[in-house]
Amino acid sequence: MESSVQNSSVSSHKIPAVLIAVIIGLSAASLSAETYRWKDKDGKIHYGAAVPAEYADQPYDVLNKAGQVIERVEDTTIPLEVRAEKKIKKEREPLISEETRRIQSDKLLVIRYSSEEDIINAQEVELAQLGHDTKVINQSYQSTTSAIRGEISQAADQQRAGQQISEETQKKIDRLYTRQAEDIKKRAVMARREARIRARYQSELERYRYLTSEDEETDQAPTDQG
């Protein structure tokens, strides 16, 4: 008898926990998508996955998963499809305008360099770093090319002497050609990088000249004597 009473007591304590779990689950499910908030004719606030048809002509809010208002719909005469299209368009818009981005870029450019010579020097430093890597690649290419010539010359001598070129020699030559092809690709990559570096610094130099010339013209502008 005592055992049944204890089990009943335990079960009665478990019920609230189960209910809480169910409520939490329902709450999580309700927040997994956009939630709508609207008022009824008595001014009472309601939440749901959609606005009832009887209140569709009244303003309502759209909430995100965190319960924050992400859209306030005042004009309900606009079709839902049009609002959705506008929302997508707004989400795809850049955070800042192109004009703002240009202004920020100009400010950074003037802060970064104090003269045209600074820009030229910065370019030379970057090209020097690139030149070191290019030199290593060129040395590898020249070494590989020289090795290919040596192997081919040796193979030709063997053929003239009536000897057959060994499979190992042929594999070695093939490996050298593969390495040479890789060096050629690397040289092309370095050439493109150099071209991009020069183009970037040239663009910065021209922009810097334009900005600083504007400043000089402003400083030299005559004042109104009245």
C-alpha positions in Angstrom: 0.0 0.0 0.0 2.8 2.4 0.9 4.5 1.5 -2.3 1.5 2.4 -4.4 1.1 5.7 -2.5 4.8 6.5 -3.1 4.5 5.7 -6.8 1.4 7.9 -7.0 3.3 10.7 -5.3 6.3 10.3 -7.7 4.0 10.3 -10.7 2.2 13.4 -9.5 5.7 15.1 -9.3 6.6 14.0 -12.8 3.5 15.5 -14.4 4.6 19.1 -14.1 8.0 18.2 -15.6 6.4 16.5 -18.5 4.1 19.5 -19.1 7.0 21.9 -18.9 8.9 19.8 -21.5 5.9 19.8 -23.8 5.5 23.6 -23.4 9.1 24.1 -24.2 8.9 21.9 -27.2 5.9 23.8 -28.5 7.5 27.1 -27.8 10.7 26.0 -29.7 8.5 24.8 -32.6 6.6 28.0 -32.7 9.8 30.0 -32.9 11.4 27.8 -35.5 9.7 30.0 -38.2 8.5 33.6 -38.4 5.8 34.5 -35.9 3.0 37.1 -36.5 1.7 39.4 -33.8 -1.6 41.3 -34.1 -4.4 42.8 -32.0 -8.0 41.9 -32.0 -11.0 44.3 -31.9 -10.6 44.6 -28.2 -6.9 45.5 -28.4 -5.7 42.1 -27.1 -2.4 41.0 -28.5 -2.2 37.6 -30.2 0.6 35.5 -31.7 0.5 32.9 -34.4 2.0 31.3 -37.5 -0.4 33.5 -39.6 -2.7 36.4 -39.2 -6.4 35.3 -39.2 -8.4 36.4 -42.3 -10.7 38.6 -40.1 -7.6 40.7 -39.0 -5.7 40.6 -42.3 -6.7 44.2 -43.0 -5.1 45.5 -39.8 -1.5 46.3 -39.1 0.6 43.5 -37.7 4.2 42.7 -36.8 6.5 39.9 -38.0 8.8 38.5 -35.4 12.0 36.4 -35.8 13.1 33.4 -33.8 14.3 35.6 -31.0 11.0 37.3 -30.7 12.3 40.6 -32.2 10.2 42.6 -34.7 11.8 42.3 -38.1 9.0 43.9 -40.1 6.1 46.2 -39.3 3.3 45.9 -41.8 1.1 49.0 -41.8 -0.3 49.0 -45.4 -2.0 45.6 -45.6 -3.4 46.5 -49.1 0.0 45.5 -50.6 -0.1 41.9 -51.7 1.9 39.4 -49.7 3.9 38.5 -52.9 5.0 42.1 -53.4 6.0 42.5 -49.7 8.0 39.2 -49.9 9.8 40.5 -53.1 10.6 43.8 -51.4 11.9 42.0 -48.4 14.2 39.8 -50.5 15.5 42.8 -52.4 16.2 44.7 -49.2 18.1 41.7 -47.7 20.3 41.6 -50.9 21.1 45.3 -50.7 24.7 46.0 -49.6 25.2 47.1 -46.0 26.7 50.4 -47.2 26.3 52.2 -50.5 29.0 52.4 -53.1 29.5 56.1 -52.4 30.0 55.5 -48.7 32.5 52.7 -49.5 34.4 55.0 -51.8 34.5 57.8 -49.1 35.8 55.3 -46.5 38.4 53.9 -49.0 39.6 57.5 -49.8 40.0 58.3 -46.1 42.1 55.1 -45.6 44.2 55.9 -48.6 45.1 59.3 -47.4 45.8 58.0 -43.9 47.9 55.1 -45.1 50.2 57.2 -47.4 51.7 60.6 -46.7 53.0 61.1 -50.2 53.1 59.6 -53.7 56.6 58.3 -52.9 55.2 56.2 -50.1 52.9 54.5 -52.5 55.8 53.8 -55.0 57.9 52.5 -52.1 55.2 50.2 -50.9 54.8 48.8 -54.4 58.5 48.1 -54.6 58.6 46.3 -51.3 55.7 44.0 -52.3 57.3 43.4 -55.7 60.6 42.6 -54.1 58.9 40.0 -51.9 57.2 38.5 -55.0 60.5 38.7 -56.9 62.1 36.4 -54.3 59.5 33.7 -54.8 59.7 34.2 -58.6 63.5 33.8 -58.5 63.2 30.4 -56.7 60.6 29.2 -59.2 62.8 30.3 -62.1 65.8 28.6 -60.6 63.8 25.4 -60.3 62.6 25.7 -64.0 66.1 26.3 -65.3 67.5 23.4 -63.2 64.8 21.1 -64.4 65.2 22.2 -68.1 68.9 21.5 -67.8 68.3 18.1 -66.3 65.9 17.2 -69.1 68.5 18.2 -71.7 71.1 16.0 -70.0 68.9 13.0 -69.8 67.8 13.3 -73.4 71.3 13.8 -74.6 72.4 10.7 -72.6 69.5 8.7 -74.0 70.4 9.7 -77.5 74.0 8.6 -77.0 72.7 5.2 -75.8 70.5 4.9 -78.9 73.3 5.8 -81.2 75.4 3.1 -79.5 72.7 0.6 -80.2 71.6 0.4 -76.6 67.9 0.5 -75.6 66.7 3.3 -73.2 65.8 1.7 -69.9 62.4 2.0 -68.4 63.8 3.8 -65.4 65.5 6.4 -67.6 62.2 7.0 -69.4 60.3 7.4 -66.1 63.0 9.9 -64.9 62.6 12.0 -68.0 58.8 11.9 -67.6 59.1 13.1 -64.0 61.3 15.9 -65.1 58.8 17.0 -67.7 56.0 17.0 -65.1 58.1 19.2 -62.8 58.9 21.5 -65.6 55.2 21.9 -66.5 54.5 22.7 -62.8 57.2 25.4 -62.8 55.7 26.9 -66.0 52.3 27.1 -64.3 53.9 28.7 -61.2 55.7 31.2 -63.4 52.4 32.2 -65.0 50.8 32.6 -61.6 53.6 34.9 -60.4 53.3 37.0 -63.6 49.6 37.5 -63.0 50.2 38.4 -59.3 52.8 41.0 -60.4 50.4 42.5 -62.9 47.7 42.7 -60.2 50.1 44.3 -57.8 51.2 46.9 -60.3 47.6 47.6 -61.3 46.4 48.1 -57.7 49.2 50.5 -56.8 48.8 52.4 -60.0 45.1 52.8 -59.2 45.9 53.9 -55.7 48.5 56.4 -57.0 46.1 57.9 -59.4 43.4 58.2 -56.8 45.8 59.7 -54.3 46.9 62.3 -56.8 43.3 63.2 -57.5 42.4 63.5 -53.8 45.5 65.5 -52.9 45.2 67.8 -55.9 41.6 68.6 -54.7 43.0 69.5 -51.3 45.6 71.8 -52.8 43.0 73.5 -55.0 40.8 74.1 -51.9 43.8 75.6 -50.0 44.7 77.9 -52.9 41.1 79.0 -53.6 40.8 82.9 -53.2 38.7 84.0 -50.3 35.7 86.2 -50.8 36.7 89.8 -50.0 33.1 90.9 -49.9 
